[in-house]
């Protein structure tokens, strides 16, 4: 779908407003936990990459949106701009890294005409990390620690499964559902899970999307 820049900006803004409104509405009406609210926004906002892909958003617009979002994210750690997402003084820079990753992936894959890899990286982060956190915090019964960072096997398995499904769907729909694509999706899922496990202070919002996208692109290119 082709649309003017103003229409594209309006559609993206509307989507983010819906996601934020739903999360805030749930928080206020049913006293939803703040972490669940953050993950709803985390998962929902990741889908702007699909909107950008569908709308054929130009590279410059994706980069501009990333810069603005990164600036707002940094300010929100000092001021209550995004109270449902960041707490003032919060140690994690996850929201900032999330915005940066969208800009980096847009710059890397949009000019190549390969937006599917940018979408793969962002959605692996959105769904994989989002669901892993929710499952781990609410259903995790088998914890483990890596360099002092506590995780759960339930959360890590959820991360791997979600990453595999996202990778398989995007790669399969754009290149065909083959054994090689399934194998690539599996490797990407394992790598994404390891990156999420080993990252601290929200850095997984950068390492997971960039690593997943680069690995998928490299493997698919290598196998033709």
C-alpha positions in Angstrom: 0.0 0.0 0.0 1.3 3.4 -1.0 0.4 6.4 1.2 1.5 10.0 1.7 4.0 10.6 4.6 1.3 12.4 6.6 -1.1 9.4 6.2 1.7 7.0 7.2 2.5 9.1 10.3 -1.1 9.2 11.2 -1.6 5.5 10.9 1.4 4.7 13.0 0.4 7.3 15.6 -3.1 5.9 15.7 -1.8 2.3 16.2 0.5 3.4 19.1 -2.3 5.4 20.7 -4.6 2.3 20.5 -1.9 0.1 22.1 -1.1 2.6 24.8 -4.8 3.3 25.4 -5.6 -0.4 25.8 -2.7 -1.0 28.2 -3.5 2.1 30.3 -7.2 1.2 30.3 -6.6 -2.3 31.6 -4.2 -0.9 34.2 -6.8 1.5 35.6 -9.9 -0.7 35.3 -8.6 -4.0 36.5 -5.6 -2.8 38.4 -3.2 -4.6 36.0 0.3 -5.1 37.2 2.7 -2.4 35.8 5.0 -5.0 34.3 2.2 -6.6 32.4 1.2 -3.1 31.1 4.7 -2.6 29.9 4.8 -5.9 28.1 1.5 -5.2 26.4 3.0 -1.9 25.0 6.2 -3.8 24.3 4.5 -6.4 22.1 2.0 -4.0 20.5 4.4 -1.3 19.6 6.6 -3.7 17.8 4.0 -4.1 15.1 4.7 -0.7 13.8 7.4 -2.4 11.7 4.7 -4.4 9.9 2.8 -1.1 9.3 6.0 0.4 7.9 6.5 -2.7 5.7 2.9 -2.6 4.4 2.9 1.1 3.8 6.3 1.1 2.0 7.5 3.7 4.5 10.7 5.4 3.1 13.9 4.9 4.9 14.3 8.5 6.1 10.9 8.3 7.9 11.9 5.2 9.8 15.1 6.8 10.8 13.4 10.0 11.9 10.9 8.1 13.9 13.7 6.1 15.6 15.5 9.3 16.6 12.4 11.0 18.0 11.4 7.8 19.9 14.9 7.4 21.3 14.9 11.0 22.5 11.5 10.6 24.1 12.6 7.3 25.8 15.7 9.0 27.3 13.6 11.9 28.6 11.1 9.5 30.1 13.7 8.1 32.5 14.0 11.5 34.1 10.4 12.8 33.6 7.0 11.1 33.8 6.4 11.2 30.0 5.7 7.4 29.7 4.5 6.4 33.2 3.0 3.2 31.9 6.3 2.1 30.3 9.2 3.6 32.2 9.5 4.6 35.8 11.5 7.7 36.6 15.0 6.4 37.6 14.4 3.0 36.2 17.7 1.2 35.6 16.8 -0.5 32.4 17.3 1.3 29.1 15.2 -1.2 27.3 12.8 1.3 25.7 15.6 3.4 24.4 17.4 0.4 22.9 14.1 -0.7 21.4 13.8 2.5 19.5 17.4 2.4 18.4 17.1 -1.1 17.1 14.2 -0.1 14.8 16.4 2.7 13.4 19.4 0.4 12.8 17.4 -2.3 11.2 15.6 0.2 9.0 18.9 1.7 7.8 20.3 -1.8 7.2 17.5 -3.5 5.3 15.1 -0.9 3.9 17.6 0.3 1.2 18.2 -3.3 0.2 14.5 -3.9 -0.3 14.5 -6.5 2.4 12.2 -5.2 5.1 11.3 -8.8 6.1 14.5 -9.1 8.0 13.9 -5.9 10.0 10.4 -7.1 10.7 11.8 -10.5 11.9 14.2 -8.9 14.3 11.7 -6.5 15.8 8.9 -9.1 16.2 11.3 -11.7 17.7 12.1 -9.1 20.3 8.5 -8.0 20.7 6.8 -11.4 21.0 9.7 -13.5 22.3 10.9 -11.2 25.0 7.4 -10.0 25.9 5.9 -13.4 26.3 9.0 -14.8 28.0 8.9 -12.1 30.7 5.2 -12.7 31.3 5.5 -16.5 31.5 8.7 -16.4 33.5 7.3 -14.0 36.1 3.9 -15.6 36.5 4.5 -19.3 35.7 8.2 -19.7 36.1 8.9 -22.6 38.6 12.4 -23.5 37.6 14.7 -20.5 38.0 18.4 -20.4 37.0 21.0 -17.6 37.1 23.5 -16.5 34.5 26.1 -14.0 35.8 23.7 -13.1 38.5 20.8 -12.5 36.1 17.8 -14.6 37.2 15.7 -16.3 34.5 13.4 -19.3 34.4 13.4 -22.3 32.1 9.7 -21.7 31.4 10.5 -18.2 30.3 13.5 -19.2 28.1 11.5 -21.9 26.4 8.7 -19.5 25.7 11.3 -17.1 24.2 12.7 -19.9 22.0 9.2 -21.1 20.8 7.9 -17.6 20.0 11.1 -16.7 18.2 10.9 -19.9 16.1 7.3 -19.3 15.1 7.9 -15.6 14.2 11.0 -16.5 12.2 9.4 -19.4 10.4 6.3 -17.4 9.5 8.2 -14.4 8.1 10.9 -16.4 6.3 8.4 -18.9 5.0 6.0 -16.3 3.7 8.7 -14.4 1.9 11.1 -17.2 0.7 9.0 -20.3 0.9 8.4 -23.0 3.6 11.4 -25.3 3.2 13.5 -27.5 5.4 16.3 -24.9 5.1 14.0 -22.1 6.2 12.8 -24.2 9.2 16.4 -24.9 10.1 17.2 -21.2 9.9 14.3 -20.3 12.1 15.5 -22.8 14.7 19.0 -21.4 14.7 17.7 -17.9 15.0 15.4 -18.9 17.9 18.3 -20.5 19.8 20.5 -17.5 19.2 17.8 -15.0 20.2 17.2 -17.0 23.4 20.9 -16.9 24.3 21.1 -13.2 23.6 18.1 -12.5 25.8 19.5 -14.6 28.6 23.0 -13.0 28.5 21.9 -9.3 28.1 21.5 -6.9 31.0 19.9 -3.5 31.7 17.5 -3.8 28.8 20.3 -4.4 26.2 18.5 -7.4 24.9 16.1 -4.9 23.2 19.1 -4.1 21.0 21.1 -7.4 20.8 18.1 -9.7 20.1 16.6 -7.8 17.1 19.9 -7.0 15.6 21.4 -10.5 16.1 18.2 -12.3 14.9 17.9 -10.2 11.8 21.6 -10.4 10.9 21.7 -14.2 11.5 18.5 -14.8 9.5 19.8 -12.7 6.6 23.2 -14.3 6.7 21.9 -17.9 6.7 19.2 -17.3 4.1 21.8 -15.6 1.8 24.3 -18.4 2.3 21.8 -21.2 1.4 20.5 -19.2 -1.5 
